[in-house]
Each structure stands twice: as structure tokens, then as C-alpha cells.
Amino acid sequence: MSTSRRITTTQLRKKARDGERLVMVTCYDATFARLVEEAGVDIVLIGDSVGMVVQGHDSTLPVTLDEMIYHCRAVARGCTTPHLVGDLPFGSYQVSTEQLIESAARLLKEGAVQSVKLEGGAEYADAISRLTRAGIPVMGHLGLTPQSVNQLGGYKVQAKTQSAAEKLLADARALQDAGCFAIVLEAIPAPVAERVTASLEIPTIGIGAGVGCSGQVLVLYDLLGLDAGFNPRFVKKYDNLHSRVVEAVSAYATDVRAGTFPTEEHSHYVSH
């Protein structure tokens, strides 16, 4: 889990300044980490979306810090090059700045990530400043913040009015001033995301925020089409693994029931 070869926050910012769009995916285990590294992604986010994608919850809220550490550590074992960002889950940083620092430090020490991500705007600026002064890189997250789904009234597009867009811009500048090295912009109108990106010196990573961001992020399971029933506007499915996985497992089941698997090729015998 050495960090010596990993892409750094400095390198990410330079890529963005040079006009190179950043590629981030969310995954949660060593097997997929090996695959996305081979594909050449810049950043792997170990997201608290694991609660919905892997654990089967209807929100990210039940995910614990210990669970995040577990998945971060698994991803770190699976790849050596991408920059790793670990999500701080709900309840692990809202109590106090001291709790935030302790939780973030655990993600770096025990989860082997290089930075942490947290949701929220200017209200977290002071706490983020404390984190960055402590040597913990921070990625911000604005727009649709899933941990606030109950307050937002569901998974809805944000910053749709002029006043809301101005607040988001102010929040983004506050996060930059606090030391964030990048900001995720989720589910906001494309022109707003483009304006925010143009106003910042740090990169933005969009999801449902248009092409004007410095980079993009999708959940790996979504872009692979593993859930046939999940079809939000912001997701492009680059494959249909749902059907392909079902077909493969069905073929296996057919062979087992017919007695055609295993064959001699897949069997062991006593040596003479």
C-alpha cells in the first residue's frame, strides 16, 4: 500500500491547469481497483455510496467510519498509481473539529488513502483549514450532498435559482480559501458548474454538472451498467454488465445441472 507512486494532489492540480481533464471513478474493493488502475484513471474515490451500491441501503447515512476504513484499505491493496480519496461518512465529522481531525486521520492511517472528502460549504471552512494545516488534503463536495438528503427533500438538482447559484459559488470560494485541493460539484446546472470552475484556481470534478468541470466522476457500478433499474440522467452506461453477468451465471447453472461442469480439464486426479 505504498504511496510513493501515487498521483499527488500537486500533480492533479497541474494536470487541470494544463487543460487535462481529470478522470475519477468510485469503487470499493481490490479487484475493481486493479481494473480501474489498468484503465488509467487519475483518482479513485472510495465513496460512502458503498452504503447504497454494495450494502443495499436506501441512502449513504448508515455507513460507518470503520466500514469506510475497511473499503479504503481494500482498494489501496488493489492499486498503486491512482490518487485515493476516502469519504468521511455521516456522523464522523459533524460533531466537532476535533472529531473531524480524528476521523480524517484514521482514514489516512488505517485506510491508506491520500486525502479525504467531506460534504458542505462555508460552514466547514474553518474545520477544513484545520485539517489542511494538519497535513490532511481535503476534497470538497457541493451541490447535491447525499448526506443531507433528508434536509434537501430528496435527490434533486441544486443551485437552480440565481440566489442558490451565488451561494454555491461563495461556498466554492470559501472551500478553496480553506485549502481544498479540489471540489466535487454534484447535480447542478451545467452553466453554474462552468462558472464556478472558471472562478476557481483548483479543479472541479463534476457528476451531473455538465462538461465544463475540470474532470468527471461516476460510480464504477453505474458506468458498467450493473443495475438495470438505475438510469439517472447523469449516468452514461459504457457497458451492460447486468445482462452479461446474468447470462454467465445462468450458463454456469445450466452446466452444473446438466453434469457438464466440471470436465476433466477442471478436475484433479491422483498421481501414479
Rosetta blueprint (number, residue, H / E / L):
1 M L
2 S L
3 T L
4 S L
5 R L
6 R L
7 I L
8 T L
9 T H
10 T H
11 Q H
12 L H
13 R H
14 K H
15 K H
16 A H
17 R H
18 D L
19 G L
20 E L
21 R L
22 L E
23 V E
24 M E
25 V E
26 T E
27 C L
28 Y L
29 D L
30 A H
31 T H
32 F H
33 A H
34 R H
35 L H
36 V H
37 E H
38 E H
39 A H
40 G L
41 V L
42 D L
43 I E
44 V E
45 L E
46 I E
47 G L
48 D L
49 S L
50 V H
51 G H
52 M H
53 V H
54 V L
55 Q L
56 G L
57 H L
58 D L
59 S L
60 T L
61 L L
62 P L
63 V L
64 T L
65 L H
66 D H
67 E H
68 M H
69 I H
70 Y H
71 H H
72 C H
73 R H
74 A H
75 V H
76 A H
77 R H
78 G H
79 C L
80 T L
81 T L
82 P L
83 H E
84 L E
85 V E
86 G E
87 D E
88 L L
89 P L
90 F L
91 G L
92 S L
93 Y L
94 Q L
95 V L
96 S L
97 T H
98 E H
99 Q H
100 L H
101 I H
102 E H
103 S H
104 A H
105 A H
106 R H
107 L H
108 L H
109 K H
110 E H
111 G H
112 A L
113 V L
114 Q L
115 S E
116 V E
117 K E
118 L L
119 E L
120 G E
121 G L
122 A H
123 E H
124 Y H
125 A H
126 D H
127 A H
128 I H
129 S H
130 R H
131 L H
132 T H
133 R H
134 A L
135 G L
136 I L
137 P L
138 V E
139 M E
140 G E
141 H E
142 L E
143 G E
144 L L
145 T L
146 P H
147 Q H
148 S H
149 V H
150 N H
151 Q H
152 L H
153 G L
154 G L
155 Y L
156 K L
157 V L
158 Q L
159 A L
160 K L
161 T L
162 Q H
163 S H
164 A H
165 A H
166 E H
167 K H
168 L H
169 L H
170 A H
171 D H
172 A H
173 R H
174 A H
175 L H
176 Q H
177 D H
178 A H
179 G L
180 C L
181 F L
182 A E
183 I E
184 V E
185 L E
186 E E
187 A L
188 I L
189 P L
190 A H
191 P H
192 V H
193 A H
194 E H
195 R H
196 V H
197 T H
198 A H
199 S H
200 L L
201 E L
202 I L
203 P L
204 T E
205 I E
206 G E
207 I E
208 G L
209 A L
210 G L
211 V L
212 G L
213 C L
214 S L
215 G E
216 Q E
217 V E
218 L E
219 V E
220 L H
221 Y H
222 D H
223 L H
224 L L
225 G L
226 L L
227 D L
228 A L
229 G L
230 F L
231 N L
232 P L
233 R L
234 F L
235 V L
236 K L
237 K L
238 Y L
239 D L
240 N L
241 L H
242 H H
243 S H
244 R H
245 V H
246 V H
247 E H
248 A H
249 V H
250 S H
251 A H
252 Y H
253 A H
254 T H
255 D H
256 V H
257 R H
258 A H
259 G L
260 T L
261 F L
262 P L
263 T L
264 E H
265 E H
266 H H
267 S L
268 H L
269 Y L
270 V L
271 S L
272 H L
